[in-house]
Amino acid sequence: MLATSFTGTLSERHGDAVERIPVPQRLIDWLAVNGLTVDSCTPAQLDLARELRESIHAAATAAALQDALPASAVQVINDCSAQGRAAAILTPEGERRWRLSSASCVEDALGVIAADAISIIAGDRDGKLALCASPTCRAAFFDTSQSRTRKWCDMNTCGNRQKKARFNANQRKTPRSAD
């Protein structure tokens, strides 16, 4: 999901946080990979993107915990959604793409992300919001597994790290036999 993937641009929130969009160019790159190509980004637009990211994270976390949504986060998400002027277009291949109002309109791209967050948090999609079981991560993710019991935001990172830690702990507990 676009919105929860966007919140992942800050990882390990409860450990040694890693900022994945530290400069405007990195945001441009992230948006391009996600089908929202812009050709420029100002420091102010990067700040707005980070504010939206943190607001989505706060609202998604509250929704996953079935808590009240933080009013300030809801306001930022709604403002970004309303400011964006992107249009969904259908390609000849039958795929949806986004057309931004101008090649440098980061606000349009953020509007698409905000609208995706609204759809997820409002429960319009088949799946459920959950929080990563990793104590250092706790990222909100959208669980579309059949049983809706996924534990990790990403099996290749958090899930693998936890399995490796559990394996190593078990190895230390089990003395090796001398052959």
Buried (B, 14 or more C-beta within 10 A) or exposed (E): BBBBBBBBBBBBBEEEEEEEBEEBEBBBBBBEEBEBBBEEBEEEBBEBBBBBBBBBBBBBBBBBEEEEBBEEBBEBBEBBBEBBEBEEEEEEEEEEBBEBEEEBBBBBBBBBBBBBBBBBBEEEBEBBBBBBBBEBBBBBBBBEEEEEEBBBBBEEBBBEBBEEEEEEEEEEEEEEEEE
